[in-house]
Amino acid sequence: MVNPNSKKTDLTCDTRLKDVAVLAVDRNGDSRELLKVMLDSSNAEAKVVSSGKEALIAITDFHPDVLICDLAVPYMEGYDLLTSIRQLEPEISHVPAIACLTAARDEDRAATQRAGFQAHLAKPIDPEELITTILALVRVHKH
């Protein structure tokens, strides 16, 4: 029997991220796969890569509406990746960015804000929180 009070979200027919392009970068294969499933299930146009170097290449071709960035990506830490993105041409450099933190302590959150991330999510990422955070950033960025 399904508990009606459960907070579990059924993403199988969620269309809230339709027409939203999301670039996600995460060092962990399982995390990448989970992000891809969550984004695809919400009808986002998703591209998921494993390193900062791949993200820099992908962002110039893909032009995402939102960037999701694990802070411990290989070859280029998340902070350095965001700094490099902010130096690209204006139509790419202002992409709203979400930092993914293994431990979301107050000092970590403050550091991500100082670095230029607009939002942060603690791992493991909650699908509903992911979707609402993306939607909030897209709304603010497009206005």
Chimera marker file (.cmm) of the C-alpha trace (Angstrom):
<marker_set name="trace">
<marker id="1" x="0.000" y="0.000" z="0.000" r="1" g="1" b="0" radius="0.5"/>
<marker id="2" x="1.328" y="3.451" z="-0.912" r="1" g="1" b="0" radius="0.5"/>
<marker id="3" x="1.610" y="5.964" z="1.896" r="1" g="1" b="0" radius="0.5"/>
<marker id="4" x="-0.228" y="9.158" z="0.772" r="1" g="1" b="0" radius="0.5"/>
<marker id="5" x="1.888" y="11.201" z="3.196" r="1" g="1" b="0" radius="0.5"/>
<marker id="6" x="5.133" y="10.076" z="1.603" r="1" g="1" b="0" radius="0.5"/>
<marker id="7" x="7.326" y="12.862" z="0.232" r="1" g="1" b="0" radius="0.5"/>
<marker id="8" x="8.595" y="10.643" z="-2.555" r="1" g="1" b="0" radius="0.5"/>
<marker id="9" x="8.033" y="12.353" z="-5.890" r="1" g="1" b="0" radius="0.5"/>
<marker id="10" x="6.931" y="10.436" z="-8.968" r="1" g="1" b="0" radius="0.5"/>
<marker id="11" x="9.078" y="11.914" z="-11.715" r="1" g="1" b="0" radius="0.5"/>
<marker id="12" x="7.920" y="9.576" z="-14.474" r="1" g="1" b="0" radius="0.5"/>
<marker id="13" x="5.596" y="12.157" z="-16.019" r="1" g="1" b="0" radius="0.5"/>
<marker id="14" x="7.067" y="15.387" z="-14.677" r="1" g="1" b="0" radius="0.5"/>
<marker id="15" x="7.366" y="18.056" z="-17.365" r="1" g="1" b="0" radius="0.5"/>
<marker id="16" x="8.424" y="21.018" z="-15.223" r="1" g="1" b="0" radius="0.5"/>
<marker id="17" x="11.886" y="21.165" z="-16.798" r="1" g="1" b="0" radius="0.5"/>
<marker id="18" x="10.665" y="20.896" z="-20.385" r="1" g="1" b="0" radius="0.5"/>
<marker id="19" x="12.739" y="23.219" z="-22.595" r="1" g="1" b="0" radius="0.5"/>
<marker id="20" x="15.340" y="23.745" z="-19.848" r="1" g="1" b="0" radius="0.5"/>
<marker id="21" x="18.915" y="22.848" z="-20.817" r="1" g="1" b="0" radius="0.5"/>
<marker id="22" x="21.015" y="21.605" z="-17.899" r="1" g="1" b="0" radius="0.5"/>
<marker id="23" x="24.728" y="20.825" z="-17.910" r="1" g="1" b="0" radius="0.5"/>
<marker id="24" x="25.800" y="18.703" z="-14.945" r="1" g="1" b="0" radius="0.5"/>
<marker id="25" x="29.351" y="17.781" z="-14.010" r="1" g="1" b="0" radius="0.5"/>
<marker id="26" x="30.123" y="15.161" z="-11.374" r="1" g="1" b="0" radius="0.5"/>
<marker id="27" x="33.184" y="13.012" z="-10.749" r="1" g="1" b="0" radius="0.5"/>
<marker id="28" x="31.201" y="9.985" z="-9.592" r="1" g="1" b="0" radius="0.5"/>
<marker id="29" x="29.686" y="7.685" z="-12.203" r="1" g="1" b="0" radius="0.5"/>
<marker id="30" x="26.715" y="6.696" z="-10.038" r="1" g="1" b="0" radius="0.5"/>
<marker id="31" x="25.984" y="10.352" z="-9.237" r="1" g="1" b="0" radius="0.5"/>
<marker id="32" x="26.166" y="11.248" z="-12.935" r="1" g="1" b="0" radius="0.5"/>
<marker id="33" x="23.780" y="8.443" z="-13.806" r="1" g="1" b="0" radius="0.5"/>
<marker id="34" x="21.351" y="9.498" z="-11.060" r="1" g="1" b="0" radius="0.5"/>
<marker id="35" x="21.476" y="13.153" z="-12.174" r="1" g="1" b="0" radius="0.5"/>
<marker id="36" x="20.818" y="12.104" z="-15.760" r="1" g="1" b="0" radius="0.5"/>
<marker id="37" x="17.813" y="10.009" z="-14.720" r="1" g="1" b="0" radius="0.5"/>
<marker id="38" x="16.388" y="12.811" z="-12.557" r="1" g="1" b="0" radius="0.5"/>
<marker id="39" x="16.842" y="15.417" z="-15.291" r="1" g="1" b="0" radius="0.5"/>
<marker id="40" x="15.550" y="13.186" z="-18.096" r="1" g="1" b="0" radius="0.5"/>
<marker id="41" x="12.539" y="12.184" z="-15.994" r="1" g="1" b="0" radius="0.5"/>
<marker id="42" x="11.691" y="15.864" z="-15.616" r="1" g="1" b="0" radius="0.5"/>
<marker id="43" x="11.974" y="16.412" z="-19.370" r="1" g="1" b="0" radius="0.5"/>
<marker id="44" x="15.062" y="18.599" z="-19.119" r="1" g="1" b="0" radius="0.5"/>
<marker id="45" x="17.499" y="18.689" z="-21.984" r="1" g="1" b="0" radius="0.5"/>
<marker id="46" x="20.393" y="17.224" z="-20.012" r="1" g="1" b="0" radius="0.5"/>
<marker id="47" x="24.069" y="16.773" z="-20.688" r="1" g="1" b="0" radius="0.5"/>
<marker id="48" x="26.127" y="15.127" z="-17.943" r="1" g="1" b="0" radius="0.5"/>
<marker id="49" x="29.943" y="15.072" z="-17.961" r="1" g="1" b="0" radius="0.5"/>
<marker id="50" x="32.655" y="13.815" z="-15.608" r="1" g="1" b="0" radius="0.5"/>
<marker id="51" x="35.260" y="16.584" z="-15.471" r="1" g="1" b="0" radius="0.5"/>
<marker id="52" x="35.766" y="20.326" z="-15.527" r="1" g="1" b="0" radius="0.5"/>
<marker id="53" x="37.596" y="20.027" z="-18.839" r="1" g="1" b="0" radius="0.5"/>
<marker id="54" x="34.617" y="18.216" z="-20.393" r="1" g="1" b="0" radius="0.5"/>
<marker id="55" x="32.259" y="20.805" z="-18.913" r="1" g="1" b="0" radius="0.5"/>
<marker id="56" x="34.194" y="23.695" z="-20.496" r="1" g="1" b="0" radius="0.5"/>
<marker id="57" x="34.018" y="22.016" z="-23.890" r="1" g="1" b="0" radius="0.5"/>
<marker id="58" x="30.337" y="21.109" z="-23.488" r="1" g="1" b="0" radius="0.5"/>
<marker id="59" x="29.205" y="24.528" z="-22.287" r="1" g="1" b="0" radius="0.5"/>
<marker id="60" x="30.372" y="26.309" z="-25.438" r="1" g="1" b="0" radius="0.5"/>
<marker id="61" x="28.371" y="23.932" z="-27.664" r="1" g="1" b="0" radius="0.5"/>
<marker id="62" x="25.412" y="23.234" z="-25.392" r="1" g="1" b="0" radius="0.5"/>
<marker id="63" x="24.616" y="26.719" z="-23.953" r="1" g="1" b="0" radius="0.5"/>
<marker id="64" x="22.791" y="25.452" z="-20.855" r="1" g="1" b="0" radius="0.5"/>
<marker id="65" x="20.220" y="27.394" z="-18.871" r="1" g="1" b="0" radius="0.5"/>
<marker id="66" x="21.697" y="26.008" z="-15.629" r="1" g="1" b="0" radius="0.5"/>
<marker id="67" x="24.987" y="24.411" z="-14.545" r="1" g="1" b="0" radius="0.5"/>
<marker id="68" x="25.089" y="21.786" z="-11.786" r="1" g="1" b="0" radius="0.5"/>
<marker id="69" x="28.618" y="21.341" z="-10.500" r="1" g="1" b="0" radius="0.5"/>
<marker id="70" x="30.159" y="18.878" z="-8.092" r="1" g="1" b="0" radius="0.5"/>
<marker id="71" x="32.883" y="20.832" z="-6.313" r="1" g="1" b="0" radius="0.5"/>
<marker id="72" x="35.419" y="17.982" z="-6.431" r="1" g="1" b="0" radius="0.5"/>
<marker id="73" x="35.539" y="17.326" z="-10.167" r="1" g="1" b="0" radius="0.5"/>
<marker id="74" x="38.795" y="15.972" z="-11.632" r="1" g="1" b="0" radius="0.5"/>
<marker id="75" x="41.413" y="18.141" z="-13.326" r="1" g="1" b="0" radius="0.5"/>
<marker id="76" x="39.621" y="21.317" z="-12.292" r="1" g="1" b="0" radius="0.5"/>
<marker id="77" x="37.856" y="21.856" z="-8.979" r="1" g="1" b="0" radius="0.5"/>
<marker id="78" x="34.322" y="23.236" z="-9.190" r="1" g="1" b="0" radius="0.5"/>
<marker id="79" x="35.392" y="26.686" z="-8.026" r="1" g="1" b="0" radius="0.5"/>
<marker id="80" x="38.027" y="26.877" z="-10.780" r="1" g="1" b="0" radius="0.5"/>
<marker id="81" x="35.528" y="25.625" z="-13.346" r="1" g="1" b="0" radius="0.5"/>
<marker id="82" x="33.070" y="28.375" z="-12.445" r="1" g="1" b="0" radius="0.5"/>
<marker id="83" x="35.847" y="30.990" z="-12.627" r="1" g="1" b="0" radius="0.5"/>
<marker id="84" x="36.758" y="29.743" z="-16.119" r="1" g="1" b="0" radius="0.5"/>
<marker id="85" x="33.112" y="29.803" z="-17.233" r="1" g="1" b="0" radius="0.5"/>
<marker id="86" x="32.667" y="33.362" z="-15.961" r="1" g="1" b="0" radius="0.5"/>
<marker id="87" x="35.509" y="34.402" z="-18.308" r="1" g="1" b="0" radius="0.5"/>
<marker id="88" x="33.779" y="33.061" z="-21.444" r="1" g="1" b="0" radius="0.5"/>
<marker id="89" x="31.597" y="35.099" z="-23.826" r="1" g="1" b="0" radius="0.5"/>
<marker id="90" x="28.612" y="36.809" z="-22.125" r="1" g="1" b="0" radius="0.5"/>
<marker id="91" x="25.870" y="34.512" z="-23.440" r="1" g="1" b="0" radius="0.5"/>
<marker id="92" x="27.591" y="31.588" z="-21.682" r="1" g="1" b="0" radius="0.5"/>
<marker id="93" x="29.390" y="33.219" z="-18.770" r="1" g="1" b="0" radius="0.5"/>
<marker id="94" x="26.279" y="34.241" z="-16.859" r="1" g="1" b="0" radius="0.5"/>
<marker id="95" x="24.769" y="30.756" z="-16.618" r="1" g="1" b="0" radius="0.5"/>
<marker id="96" x="23.290" y="30.239" z="-13.142" r="1" g="1" b="0" radius="0.5"/>
<marker id="97" x="25.263" y="27.617" z="-11.215" r="1" g="1" b="0" radius="0.5"/>
<marker id="98" x="24.324" y="25.131" z="-8.510" r="1" g="1" b="0" radius="0.5"/>
<marker id="99" x="27.122" y="23.737" z="-6.325" r="1" g="1" b="0" radius="0.5"/>
<marker id="100" x="26.775" y="20.144" z="-5.142" r="1" g="1" b="0" radius="0.5"/>
<marker id="101" x="28.263" y="19.574" z="-1.714" r="1" g="1" b="0" radius="0.5"/>
<marker id="102" x="28.880" y="16.321" z="0.097" r="1" g="1" b="0" radius="0.5"/>
<marker id="103" x="28.646" y="18.152" z="3.412" r="1" g="1" b="0" radius="0.5"/>
<marker id="104" x="26.503" y="21.266" z="3.277" r="1" g="1" b="0" radius="0.5"/>
<marker id="105" x="27.828" y="23.088" z="6.330" r="1" g="1" b="0" radius="0.5"/>
<marker id="106" x="27.151" y="26.804" z="6.713" r="1" g="1" b="0" radius="0.5"/>
<marker id="107" x="30.781" y="27.678" z="5.902" r="1" g="1" b="0" radius="0.5"/>
<marker id="108" x="30.624" y="25.554" z="2.723" r="1" g="1" b="0" radius="0.5"/>
<marker id="109" x="27.433" y="27.305" z="1.635" r="1" g="1" b="0" radius="0.5"/>
<marker id="110" x="29.002" y="30.714" z="2.285" r="1" g="1" b="0" radius="0.5"/>
<marker id="111" x="32.091" y="29.733" z="0.266" r="1" g="1" b="0" radius="0.5"/>
<marker id="112" x="29.979" y="28.683" z="-2.721" r="1" g="1" b="0" radius="0.5"/>
<marker id="113" x="28.091" y="31.987" z="-2.650" r="1" g="1" b="0" radius="0.5"/>
<marker id="114" x="31.352" y="33.962" z="-2.503" r="1" g="1" b="0" radius="0.5"/>
<marker id="115" x="32.623" y="31.933" z="-5.473" r="1" g="1" b="0" radius="0.5"/>
<marker id="116" x="29.602" y="32.915" z="-7.567" r="1" g="1" b="0" radius="0.5"/>
<marker id="117" x="27.286" y="29.926" z="-7.267" r="1" g="1" b="0" radius="0.5"/>
<marker id="118" x="23.652" y="30.995" z="-7.019" r="1" g="1" b="0" radius="0.5"/>
<marker id="119" x="22.497" y="27.875" z="-5.158" r="1" g="1" b="0" radius="0.5"/>
<marker id="120" x="23.794" y="24.742" z="-3.501" r="1" g="1" b="0" radius="0.5"/>
<marker id="121" x="22.448" y="21.247" z="-2.935" r="1" g="1" b="0" radius="0.5"/>
<marker id="122" x="23.629" y="18.649" z="-0.441" r="1" g="1" b="0" radius="0.5"/>
<marker id="123" x="24.382" y="15.151" z="-1.658" r="1" g="1" b="0" radius="0.5"/>
<marker id="124" x="22.559" y="12.879" z="-1.984" r="1" g="1" b="0" radius="0.5"/>
<marker id="125" x="20.451" y="15.190" z="-4.102" r="1" g="1" b="0" radius="0.5"/>
<marker id="126" x="16.716" y="15.141" z="-3.528" r="1" g="1" b="0" radius="0.5"/>
<marker id="127" x="14.896" y="15.098" z="-6.911" r="1" g="1" b="0" radius="0.5"/>
<marker id="128" x="12.207" y="17.560" z="-5.840" r="1" g="1" b="0" radius="0.5"/>
<marker id="129" x="14.766" y="19.987" z="-4.413" r="1" g="1" b="0" radius="0.5"/>
<marker id="130" x="16.800" y="19.697" z="-7.616" r="1" g="1" b="0" radius="0.5"/>
<marker id="131" x="13.811" y="20.550" z="-9.801" r="1" g="1" b="0" radius="0.5"/>
<marker id="132" x="12.608" y="23.465" z="-7.682" r="1" g="1" b="0" radius="0.5"/>
<marker id="133" x="16.125" y="24.911" z="-7.454" r="1" g="1" b="0" radius="0.5"/>
<marker id="134" x="16.587" y="24.715" z="-11.233" r="1" g="1" b="0" radius="0.5"/>
<marker id="135" x="13.190" y="26.309" z="-11.845" r="1" g="1" b="0" radius="0.5"/>
<marker id="136" x="13.909" y="29.143" z="-9.414" r="1" g="1" b="0" radius="0.5"/>
<marker id="137" x="17.242" y="29.925" z="-11.089" r="1" g="1" b="0" radius="0.5"/>
<marker id="138" x="15.790" y="29.788" z="-14.590" r="1" g="1" b="0" radius="0.5"/>
<marker id="139" x="12.951" y="32.151" z="-13.612" r="1" g="1" b="0" radius="0.5"/>
<marker id="140" x="15.344" y="34.680" z="-12.062" r="1" g="1" b="0" radius="0.5"/>
<marker id="141" x="17.871" y="34.428" z="-14.902" r="1" g="1" b="0" radius="0.5"/>
<marker id="142" x="15.328" y="34.879" z="-17.692" r="1" g="1" b="0" radius="0.5"/>
<marker id="143" x="13.800" y="38.012" z="-16.122" r="1" g="1" b="0" radius="0.5"/>
<link id1="1" id2="2" r="1" g="1" b="0" radius="0.2"/>
<link id1="2" id2="3" r="1" g="1" b="0" radius="0.2"/>
<link id1="3" id2="4" r="1" g="1" b="0" radius="0.2"/>
<link id1="4" id2="5" r="1" g="1" b="0" radius="0.2"/>
<link id1="5" id2="6" r="1" g="1" b="0" radius="0.2"/>
<link id1="6" id2="7" r="1" g="1" b="0" radius="0.2"/>
<link id1="7" id2="8" r="1" g="1" b="0" radius="0.2"/>
<link id1="8" id2="9" r="1" g="1" b="0" radius="0.2"/>
<link id1="9" id2="10" r="1" g="1" b="0" radius="0.2"/>
<link id1="10" id2="11" r="1" g="1" b="0" radius="0.2"/>
<link id1="11" id2="12" r="1" g="1" b="0" radius="0.2"/>
<link id1="12" id2="13" r="1" g="1" b="0" radius="0.2"/>
<link id1="13" id2="14" r="1" g="1" b="0" radius="0.2"/>
<link id1="14" id2="15" r="1" g="1" b="0" radius="0.2"/>
<link id1="15" id2="16" r="1" g="1" b="0" radius="0.2"/>
<link id1="16" id2="17" r="1" g="1" b="0" radius="0.2"/>
<link id1="17" id2="18" r="1" g="1" b="0" radius="0.2"/>
<link id1="18" id2="19" r="1" g="1" b="0" radius="0.2"/>
<link id1="19" id2="20" r="1" g="1" b="0" radius="0.2"/>
<link id1="20" id2="21" r="1" g="1" b="0" radius="0.2"/>
<link id1="21" id2="22" r="1" g="1" b="0" radius="0.2"/>
<link id1="22" id2="23" r="1" g="1" b="0" radius="0.2"/>
<link id1="23" id2="24" r="1" g="1" b="0" radius="0.2"/>
<link id1="24" id2="25" r="1" g="1" b="0" radius="0.2"/>
<link id1="25" id2="26" r="1" g="1" b="0" radius="0.2"/>
<link id1="26" id2="27" r="1" g="1" b="0" radius="0.2"/>
<link id1="27" id2="28" r="1" g="1" b="0" radius="0.2"/>
<link id1="28" id2="29" r="1" g="1" b="0" radius="0.2"/>
<link id1="29" id2="30" r="1" g="1" b="0" radius="0.2"/>
<link id1="30" id2="31" r="1" g="1" b="0" radius="0.2"/>
<link id1="31" id2="32" r="1" g="1" b="0" radius="0.2"/>
<link id1="32" id2="33" r="1" g="1" b="0" radius="0.2"/>
<link id1="33" id2="34" r="1" g="1" b="0" radius="0.2"/>
<link id1="34" id2="35" r="1" g="1" b="0" radius="0.2"/>
<link id1="35" id2="36" r="1" g="1" b="0" radius="0.2"/>
<link id1="36" id2="37" r="1" g="1" b="0" radius="0.2"/>
<link id1="37" id2="38" r="1" g="1" b="0" radius="0.2"/>
<link id1="38" id2="39" r="1" g="1" b="0" radius="0.2"/>
<link id1="39" id2="40" r="1" g="1" b="0" radius="0.2"/>
<link id1="40" id2="41" r="1" g="1" b="0" radius="0.2"/>
<link id1="41" id2="42" r="1" g="1" b="0" radius="0.2"/>
<link id1="42" id2="43" r="1" g="1" b="0" radius="0.2"/>
<link id1="43" id2="44" r="1" g="1" b="0" radius="0.2"/>
<link id1="44" id2="45" r="1" g="1" b="0" radius="0.2"/>
<link id1="45" id2="46" r="1" g="1" b="0" radius="0.2"/>
<link id1="46" id2="47" r="1" g="1" b="0" radius="0.2"/>
<link id1="47" id2="48" r="1" g="1" b="0" radius="0.2"/>
<link id1="48" id2="49" r="1" g="1" b="0" radius="0.2"/>
<link id1="49" id2="50" r="1" g="1" b="0" radius="0.2"/>
<link id1="50" id2="51" r="1" g="1" b="0" radius="0.2"/>
<link id1="51" id2="52" r="1" g="1" b="0" radius="0.2"/>
<link id1="52" id2="53" r="1" g="1" b="0" radius="0.2"/>
<link id1="53" id2="54" r="1" g="1" b="0" radius="0.2"/>
<link id1="54" id2="55" r="1" g="1" b="0" radius="0.2"/>
<link id1="55" id2="56" r="1" g="1" b="0" radius="0.2"/>
<link id1="56" id2="57" r="1" g="1" b="0" radius="0.2"/>
<link id1="57" id2="58" r="1" g="1" b="0" radius="0.2"/>
<link id1="58" id2="59" r="1" g="1" b="0" radius="0.2"/>
<link id1="59" id2="60" r="1" g="1" b="0" radius="0.2"/>
<link id1="60" id2="61" r="1" g="1" b="0" radius="0.2"/>
<link id1="61" id2="62" r="1" g="1" b="0" radius="0.2"/>
<link id1="62" id2="63" r="1" g="1" b="0" radius="0.2"/>
<link id1="63" id2="64" r="1" g="1" b="0" radius="0.2"/>
<link id1="64" id2="65" r="1" g="1" b="0" radius="0.2"/>
<link id1="65" id2="66" r="1" g="1" b="0" radius="0.2"/>
<link id1="66" id2="67" r="1" g="1" b="0" radius="0.2"/>
<link id1="67" id2="68" r="1" g="1" b="0" radius="0.2"/>
<link id1="68" id2="69" r="1" g="1" b="0" radius="0.2"/>
<link id1="69" id2="70" r="1" g="1" b="0" radius="0.2"/>
<link id1="70" id2="71" r="1" g="1" b="0" radius="0.2"/>
<link id1="71" id2="72" r="1" g="1" b="0" radius="0.2"/>
<link id1="72" id2="73" r="1" g="1" b="0" radius="0.2"/>
<link id1="73" id2="74" r="1" g="1" b="0" radius="0.2"/>
<link id1="74" id2="75" r="1" g="1" b="0" radius="0.2"/>
<link id1="75" id2="76" r="1" g="1" b="0" radius="0.2"/>
<link id1="76" id2="77" r="1" g="1" b="0" radius="0.2"/>
<link id1="77" id2="78" r="1" g="1" b="0" radius="0.2"/>
<link id1="78" id2="79" r="1" g="1" b="0" radius="0.2"/>
<link id1="79" id2="80" r="1" g="1" b="0" radius="0.2"/>
<link id1="80" id2="81" r="1" g="1" b="0" radius="0.2"/>
<link id1="81" id2="82" r="1" g="1" b="0" radius="0.2"/>
<link id1="82" id2="83" r="1" g="1" b="0" radius="0.2"/>
<link id1="83" id2="84" r="1" g="1" b="0" radius="0.2"/>
<link id1="84" id2="85" r="1" g="1" b="0" radius="0.2"/>
<link id1="85" id2="86" r="1" g="1" b="0" radius="0.2"/>
<link id1="86" id2="87" r="1" g="1" b="0" radius="0.2"/>
<link id1="87" id2="88" r="1" g="1" b="0" radius="0.2"/>
<link id1="88" id2="89" r="1" g="1" b="0" radius="0.2"/>
<link id1="89" id2="90" r="1" g="1" b="0" radius="0.2"/>
<link id1="90" id2="91" r="1" g="1" b="0" radius="0.2"/>
<link id1="91" id2="92" r="1" g="1" b="0" radius="0.2"/>
<link id1="92" id2="93" r="1" g="1" b="0" radius="0.2"/>
<link id1="93" id2="94" r="1" g="1" b="0" radius="0.2"/>
<link id1="94" id2="95" r="1" g="1" b="0" radius="0.2"/>
<link id1="95" id2="96" r="1" g="1" b="0" radius="0.2"/>
<link id1="96" id2="97" r="1" g="1" b="0" radius="0.2"/>
<link id1="97" id2="98" r="1" g="1" b="0" radius="0.2"/>
<link id1="98" id2="99" r="1" g="1" b="0" radius="0.2"/>
<link id1="99" id2="100" r="1" g="1" b="0" radius="0.2"/>
<link id1="100" id2="101" r="1" g="1" b="0" radius="0.2"/>
<link id1="101" id2="102" r="1" g="1" b="0" radius="0.2"/>
<link id1="102" id2="103" r="1" g="1" b="0" radius="0.2"/>
<link id1="103" id2="104" r="1" g="1" b="0" radius="0.2"/>
<link id1="104" id2="105" r="1" g="1" b="0" radius="0.2"/>
<link id1="105" id2="106" r="1" g="1" b="0" radius="0.2"/>
<link id1="106" id2="107" r="1" g="1" b="0" radius="0.2"/>
<link id1="107" id2="108" r="1" g="1" b="0" radius="0.2"/>
<link id1="108" id2="109" r="1" g="1" b="0" radius="0.2"/>
<link id1="109" id2="110" r="1" g="1" b="0" radius="0.2"/>
<link id1="110" id2="111" r="1" g="1" b="0" radius="0.2"/>
<link id1="111" id2="112" r="1" g="1" b="0" radius="0.2"/>
<link id1="112" id2="113" r="1" g="1" b="0" radius="0.2"/>
<link id1="113" id2="114" r="1" g="1" b="0" radius="0.2"/>
<link id1="114" id2="115" r="1" g="1" b="0" radius="0.2"/>
<link id1="115" id2="116" r="1" g="1" b="0" radius="0.2"/>
<link id1="116" id2="117" r="1" g="1" b="0" radius="0.2"/>
<link id1="117" id2="118" r="1" g="1" b="0" radius="0.2"/>
<link id1="118" id2="119" r="1" g="1" b="0" radius="0.2"/>
<link id1="119" id2="120" r="1" g="1" b="0" radius="0.2"/>
<link id1="120" id2="121" r="1" g="1" b="0" radius="0.2"/>
<link id1="121" id2="122" r="1" g="1" b="0" radius="0.2"/>
<link id1="122" id2="123" r="1" g="1" b="0" radius="0.2"/>
<link id1="123" id2="124" r="1" g="1" b="0" radius="0.2"/>
<link id1="124" id2="125" r="1" g="1" b="0" radius="0.2"/>
<link id1="125" id2="126" r="1" g="1" b="0" radius="0.2"/>
<link id1="126" id2="127" r="1" g="1" b="0" radius="0.2"/>
<link id1="127" id2="128" r="1" g="1" b="0" radius="0.2"/>
<link id1="128" id2="129" r="1" g="1" b="0" radius="0.2"/>
<link id1="129" id2="130" r="1" g="1" b="0" radius="0.2"/>
<link id1="130" id2="131" r="1" g="1" b="0" radius="0.2"/>
<link id1="131" id2="132" r="1" g="1" b="0" radius="0.2"/>
<link id1="132" id2="133" r="1" g="1" b="0" radius="0.2"/>
<link id1="133" id2="134" r="1" g="1" b="0" radius="0.2"/>
<link id1="134" id2="135" r="1" g="1" b="0" radius="0.2"/>
<link id1="135" id2="136" r="1" g="1" b="0" radius="0.2"/>
<link id1="136" id2="137" r="1" g="1" b="0" radius="0.2"/>
<link id1="137" id2="138" r="1" g="1" b="0" radius="0.2"/>
<link id1="138" id2="139" r="1" g="1" b="0" radius="0.2"/>
<link id1="139" id2="140" r="1" g="1" b="0" radius="0.2"/>
<link id1="140" id2="141" r="1" g="1" b="0" radius="0.2"/>
<link id1="141" id2="142" r="1" g="1" b="0" radius="0.2"/>
<link id1="142" id2="143" r="1" g="1" b="0" radius="0.2"/>
</marker_set>
